Amino acid sequence: MSQPQQQQQQQQQQKQQQWGVTAPISVAQPTKEQLELTKDLLKTLHDHGLFESEQEAQKRVVVLGKLNKLVKEFVYKVSKMKGFPDSLSREAGGKIFTFGSYRLGVHGAGADIDTLCVVPKHVEREHFFTVMYDMLKERPEVTELTSIQDAYVPVINMYFSGIPIDLLCARLAIARVPDDLELADNNLLKNVDERCIRSLNGSRVTDEILRLVPNIDAFRTALRTIKLWAKRRNIYSNVMGFLGGVAWAMLVARICQLYPNACAASIVDRFFRILYQWKWPQPVLLKPIEDGPLQVRVWNPKLYPADKSHRMPIITPAYPSMCSTHNVTDSTRTIMIKEFKRASEMVEQIMCGKGKWVDLFENSNFFQAYKHYLQIVASSDSSEAQLKWSGLVESKLRQMIIKLEYVEMLILAHPYTKGVDKVHYCLTEQEEKDVLKGVELPDRSFTLSEGNMDVNYLDQIKEKLELTEEQVKDIKTIYTTWFFIGLYVEPKPAGTGNGTRRLDLVYPTQEFLKLVRNWDKLEEDTMSINIRTIKSSMLPKELAGERKGKQEKRERESPAQSNGNTPSAKKLRTGGPDENKTNGNGQETPTATPLAGEVKE
């Protein structure tokens, strides 16, 4: 073979080896030690219950089959409503597609299934949220049914035979949706509105990710690892301004492209090392952004100011390319980079044999990390109303985070990624007022778990408190969901005197209240929203955990050991000339005080 032919062959091999927008950093095969660490990692993931049983897997298949059949019945019903003959109504079809973790093959026991309902052109979105919603409501297998029609990606949420389902809808400009329909063809997006394109994007992006990853097994194990870590560290939530499942998947896929032959342990190691040092807002891309047949907006920071403002752009690989992380705020980006650094240092020790994988999955200390928190309490008088109302409040919280970031002296606004659902059984009007503000009732407030919102504790209360039938009839049941935002306040500079500082949270909280109260489905008589600031010492023990109790005990027994940089909640003052005191070492203790003790309707 001549030298030019050899060079051409080498160039061709290099081209074939490239995955994504750049050549690999390394194509080295994994070492024996790295493979052993991958085995250890897999065992740790199994120990954490991340793999479902065959019985659970089969149950999901059955549920998806029922849902697919229901979609065809839905399309048939709408077709008949529109006067179609029976034969055409049957042929109109309809099909369910899966995407997200289930389609990627990284879902665990109890995980939700992201599903997409694809319908022909004569079925409208309004039909999905009325006809389809009512059909689901009639099914005995369906519980906790709720819809968010005005979301960025409109969705119906439910539990179907105990399996959580997020159901989207997309209307294609075709007369029938056959069973063999595939969504890869860009031309299917013609004459489709933007919300439908966003809905279709989930399935199209998932399929494209799998196509662009060099080693599916390594990708799946690494992604399971990153998802568990992100959930444990309280940074897995697109709606709260962190990253959702598709963004985490694209980040892992990009690292796999850069190290196409690496095993899962090495992918995880490089994931944290690279992303901690990533030069944001440089975008993460799995392939070059492509043009297509539509006059639709494709992510382009040179053309669109909104795209330029994205803080951690991770761009979807399917046309039309979008930023999957437009929700990220300055605060949430700072928090994630800090977590990348922490994890990078831990995994470095693990790769050297000086640590264990289980250490990586330590829970976040969110409820021990801050001295002050905002508590947002959404409440209503039924579990069904509460699902809708709390979902709306949660979807808007990010708007308050953005406004909080402009508050003077507030360095960080850290949202907790999960709402805490409660049900309260009130005997007096005062108790009703208290629970609306986030107060619990002794023996009559209960925490509700996902998929378990309809549990009734009345019989238990009646028996325990020996209530009469008359008293039981007078009980008022109130459902609440608590959301929390940790507030990191700029420490007070030394030598600035003892004057009180005020953190003015009135504007961001009032603007948020206006925003959620403008919801067109708000029932003012039964739904309410309250916001208050609370000290860490006021957090419920179920959230603050054992460390809170131990810390309080240490402070009572040995107050002189308190560190001047982290004053206990007992040393904080909400006003007055004694706000700053000295600790046991004679040093001044920096404190700051939120102004809005409570903002309520």
N, C-alpha and C positions, 0 to 999 in steps of 0.2 A: 504494500500500500504506500502510495507516495505521501510525502510530507503534507501537501495541501489537503489530501483526503483525510489524513489523520487529524489535522487541525479542524477540518469541517466536522468530523465525527465527534471530536471532543466538544466542539461548540454545540452540536446537536444534543449531546448527553447533558451538558450544563443547562441547556434550555429546558430539557425534559425534567431536570432535577428542580427547576425553579417552581416554587409554589407561592402564589401571591405576587405582590408588586416588586419584590426584591429577591435576589438570590439568597439561599440559605446562609446562616452564619456558620453552621457546622453540619456536615453529613455523617459525622462519626457514629459508629454503632455503639450501643450501650455496653458498659463494662459489667463484669460479673457482680460487682458491688451494687451498681445501680439497679440491676435486675432484682437482686435480693431486697433492696429497699422498696422496689415496686411491689413485690410480694407482701412485704410488711404493710405497705400502704393499703393494698387490697383487703388484707385481713382486718385492718383498722376500720375501713369503710363498712365491711360486713358486720363488725362488732357494733357499729353505730346504726345498724338496721337500715342501710341504704338500698338494699336489694329486696324486692318484693318476692313473695312465694309464687309458685306456679299457679296456685289456686287464685291468688289475687290478680295475677296477670290474665288469667282466663276470664275473670269477672269483668275486667276492663274491656275485653274483646266483646263480651256479651252486651255490655252497656253501650258501646259504640255501635253495635249492630242495631240495637233498639232505637238509638238516636238517629241513625241513618234512615231507618224505616219511617220514623216520625217526621223527618224532613221531607220525604217523598209525599207523605200524607198531607203535610202542611202546604206544599206546592200544589197538590191536587185540589185541596180545599179552596185556595185562593183562585186557582184557575176556574173552578166551577163558579165562584163568586163573580168572576169577570165574564161569565157567559160562555166559556169554552165548552165545546162538546166533550163528552166523557172520554172518548179515545184520545183526543189531544191533551186533555187534562192529565191522563195517565202517562202520556209520552213526555210531558214537560220535565219529568225527572226531579233532580235535586240530589245533592251529594254532600257527605261529610268528609272533611279533610282534617287531619291532626297536624299539629306543629308544636313548637316548644320542646320541653324536656321529654315528653312522651315520644315524639317523632325522632328526637335525637338519640333516644335509647338510654337516657340518663335519669329517668324518673325513679323515685323511690316509693316505698310503701306509704300509702296515704296521700301521695302527691296529686295535684290536680291535673286534668287533661285539657290542654288548649285545643279547642275544636273550631272549625270554620264551616259554616253552612253556606253552600254555594247554590244560588237559585237563578232561574231564567229572568229575562228582562221584564216580564209583566208582573213579577212579584216585587213589591216595593218594601223599603226598609220599615215603613210604618206597619206593614203587615207582620213583619218579624216581631215587632214589639207589642203587637196586639193579638193577632190570630195565633202565632206560634207561642207567645207567652201564655195565652189562655189554655192552649193545648197541653203545655207542660204543667200548668197549674192543676189540671184535671188528673194528671198521672199520680197514682199513689206512691210510686217510687221517688218522686221529686219532692225535695224539702228545701227550705231556705232559698226559695226562688226570689231573685231580685234582678232589676235591670237598670243600667245606666245609659240612657239613650243619648245624653248630651256629652258623653265622654269623648276624648280625642279619638279613641277607637271604641265605638258603641258596643256594649256587651250585655249578655244575659248571664248571670251567675247562678249556680244551683248545686245541689247535691242530688245525684241520680243513683239510686240504690247505694247510697253512702259514699259515692265517689264524687269529689268536687269537680265541677265542669265549668269552664269559661267558654261560652259559646258566642262566636262572632257571626256576622252575616255579610255576604258579598253578592251583589246582583250583577250578573254579566249581561252583556248586550247580545245574547243569543236566545233563540226561541226555546231550546231544550237543553237540559244538562244531563248528558248520558253517564252511565256508570264508569265508562273508561276515560272520562275527562281527566286530563293532566293540566297543571297550571303553569308549566314552564314557558309556554309560548307568550312572548311579550304582546302579541297582537290581541290576546284576550283582554288586555287592559283598555282597548279602544272603546270610547264612549262610556266609560265607567267613571263615576264620580270619585272625588278624592277620598272620602271616608271608606268607600268600598276598596279602593286601591290600597289604603292602609291596612284594611282587614285582610286582603289577599296577600299582602307583603309578608305576614307572619309565616304562612305556609311556604311561600316562594323562597324566603330567606333561609328557613330551616333546611330545605332541600339543597340550596346552594352551598350552605356551610358544609354539609356532609360531602358534597362533591369536591370541595376545595381543600379538604383535610387529607394529608398524606397517609396517616395511620389512624384508622377509626378506633381501634381498641385503646391505643395510648390516649387519644383525644377524649374518649368517654371516661376513662378512669381519672384523668387529670381534671376533667370538667366536674365530675362528681365531687372530687376533692375541693375544688374551688367553690362550688356551690355550698357545700357543707360549711366550709370556713367562712364564707361571706354571711351566711345565715347566723352562724354562731357569733360573729363579730358585729352583727346588727347593721350590715351595709347591703342587704339584699332587698331592694325595693325600688322599682322604677318610679312609682307614684310619689314616694317620699323624697325623691331627688338623688337616690343612689343608682345602682345599676340593676336592671331586671335580668331575667334568664337569658334572653337573646344576646344582650351586651356581654355578659360573662362568657357565653359560648363563643362569641366572635373574638374576644381577647385570647381565650385558650386556643382557638383555631389558628390565630396569628402566630402564637409561639410555636405551635406544631409545624407551621409552614417554615419557620426559621430554623427548626431542628427536626427535619423530616424523619430521621431514623431514631430519634431519642425515645426512651421508655417514659412511662408516666411520671416516675419520681423525678427524673431530670426535667421534664416539661414543667412540673410544679415549681421546681427550684428556679428555673429560668423565668418563669412567669412573674414571680415576685421581684426577682432581681432586675428584670428589664422594666417592668411597669413602675417600680419605685423611682426609676431614673428617667422615665419617659418625658419628653419635652412637650407637655401639653401647652397649648391646644393643637399640637401636631396631630392630625387624624390617624386613627388606626383603620387600615384598609385591608381587605382580604383579596381584592383584585382591583384593577383600574375601573374607575367610574365610567359606565357605558352610556351611550346615547340610545334612544329608542324611538318608537313610532308615535309617541304622544307629545302633545304640547302641555307637558306637566312639569312641575318644578322638581329638579334634581339637585341634591345638596351641592352647593357651590358658594363658599365664603367670599369669593371675589365678586360675585353678582349680588348676593343677598346679605344685607347687614345682620339679619337674624341668625343666619348660619355662621357668620363671623363671631357672634357672641357666644357660641357654644364652647363650654369650658373643657369638656373631655370628649371630643367628637369620636364616636365609634360608628363607622358607616356601614350600612347594610349592603351586602354584595348583589342583591337582586335588583333589577331595574323596576321602578326608578329608585336610585339610591337615596336613602334618608339617614338622618342622624338618629340613632336609637337612644341617645343620651342627652336629648335637649332639656331634660328636667334637672340635670345636675346644676347645683348652685355653688357659690364660692365655698360655703361651709361644708357641704357634702364632699366636694372635691378634696378639700384639706383633710377631712377625716379619712377618706379612702387612701390618700397618699401616705398618711401616717400608718394606716393599717398595712399597706404594702411593705413599708419599711420594717415594721415589727415582724411581719411574717417572713420577710427575706432573711432577717437575722436568725429566726427560729429554724427555718428550713436549712440554712447553711450549717447549723449545728447538727441537724438530723442527718444531712448528707455526709458529715464527718464522723458519724457514729456517736455523737455526744448528746443526742436528744431523741425523743420518740414522736411519732406522728400524732399521737393523741394530744400532745401538748399544743399542736397547731390549732386544735378545735376547742380551745378554752372559750367559755362564754364571755361576751362583752361585759364590762363593768359599768354599763351606761348609768344605772341608778346609784352608783357610788362615785361617779366621775365629776359631778357638778354640785355646787352649793345651792343653786337656784334652778327651778324648772317652771316652764309654763305647762299648766294642765288644761286641756281643752275637753269639755264634757258635752257630748251630744246625747240628747235624751228624747225618748218618746214613750208611748203607752202600750205598744205591742211589739212583738219580736219581728213581725213582717215590716212594720213601719221603720223599726230601728235599723234593719239591714239596709234599707234604701237611704235613710237619713245619714247614718254613720258613713256609708259608702260615699255619699256626696261630700260630706265634711272632709273625709280623708283625701279625696281627689283634689281638694282645694288647698290643703295645708301648705303645699309647696309655695303657694303665692305669699303666705305669711312669712315663710322662711326668708324669701327674697327681700321682703320689706324689713324684717328684723336685722338683716345684714347691714342696713344703712343706719341703724341706731348707734349713736355715739357711745363709746366705751364697750360695746358688745362685739367681742372678737369672733364668736362662733355661736351659731344656732344649730343645735344637733337634734334632729327629729328621731324619735324612737320609731322603728319600722312597723310595729304592730299596735293595733288598738286593743284595749283591755275591756272586754264585754262583761257587763254586770246586770243582774236583775235584783231589784229591791222591793220589799213588801212593806209599805208604809202604813202606820196606824194613825198618824196625825198629819195635819197640814204642815207643821214645822219640819217633820221628817221628809215630807215631799220637797220642801224648799232646800233642805240640806243635801239630799241626794242629787238634786239638779246642779249643785255646786261642786260635786265630787266627793261628798262625805259618805262613808259607809255606815250601815246600821248594824249594831251588834246582833248576831244570830239571825238577821233577816236580810242580809246582802250576800249574794252568791255570784261567784265567777262562772261565766259560761264559756264553753269551749267551742271551737269551730265545728259546725255540723250538729250542734247540740243546743241551739238557741231556744228550743221550745220546751225545755224541761220545766216542770211545775213543782215548786217546793212548798206549796200551800199546805199539803197534808203533813209534811215534816214540821212546819212551823206550828201548825195547830196542835200537834201532839206534844211538841217540846214546850210550848208556852201555855198549854192548857187553855186555849182560847174558845170562847163560845161561838156558836154558829153565827150569831149577830155580829160579833167582832170580826169574824172571817169575812163576812159580806162587806164590811166597811173598809177592808184592806185595799189600798191603791197600789197596783203593780206598776213600777217604772223601770224601763230598760235604759241603761246608759252605756256609752262607750267612751273610755278615757284615752286621750292621745297626749303624749308628753314631748316636750322640746327642752333639751338641756341647754342652759345659758352659760357660756363661758365669758366672764366679764374681765376686762383689762384690770390687772392688779393695780392698786393705788400706789403711785410713786412714793418712795420714802421721803420724809421731810416735807410733805405737802399739808400738814396740819390735820386737825381732827374733825373738820367739817363734814357734814353728810353729803354724799353724792347720790344723785337720783338718776336712775336709768329709765328713760321715758319710752315706755312701750305702748302708749295710748294709741298713736297713729296706726302702727301695724295691726294691732288687735282690733281696733274699731273698723279698719278697712276690711279685715277678714270677716268680721261679723256681718258687715254690709253685703259682702260677696256671697256668703252662704245663704243669707236671708232673702236674697233675690231669686233663689231657686223657685221655679214655677210650680213645683209640686209640694212646696212647704205647707204644712198644716200648722198654722200658728197656735192653735188651741192645744195641740198634743205634742208638738216638736219644739225643743228649745236647745239653745247653745249657750254655754258659759265658759269664760276663760278666767283663770286666776293664776297668780304666781305663788309657788310654794317652795319652802326651804327643803333641803334634802332630809332634814329631821322629820318632816311631815309626811314623807312618802309611806304608803302602806308597806308593812313588813314583807308581804308576799312579793313585792317588787324589789325592795331594798335588800332583801336576803339576809343571810346569817352575818355577813360582814358588817352590816349596819349595827346589829345587836351587839356584836363583839366590840366594834369601835366605840359605841356609846358606853359599854361597860368599862373599857380601858380608860376613857376620858373621865368617868366618874371616879375610878380608882386612882388614876395618876394623871391629873390634868396638866402637870408640869411637863409632861413628855410631848405635848402637842407641838407640831412643827409650825414655825411662823409662816411658811409659804402655803400651808393647807389648813387653815383654821377650821375647827369643828363648827357644826351648825349652831351649837350653843353659844359660840362667841360672836355670831353674826347679829347685827342689830338692824332693824328696819327703819330706824330714824332716831333723832335725838343727838345730843352733843357727845354721848358716850359711844358713838358708833365704832371708833377705833380704840382698841385697848391693847395692852401689852400682853404677850404670852409669858409662859413661865421662865423663858430665857431673857426677859427684859426687852425683846424686840417688838416693834410695832407690827400688828397683824393687819394686813390689807384686807378690806372688805368693800363690797359694793351692794347697793340696795335697789331692787326693782321698784319702780313707781307704782305700776298697776297691780295693786294687791288683788283686785278682782275687776273684771270687766264683764258685766252681765246685761241681759235684756231688761 
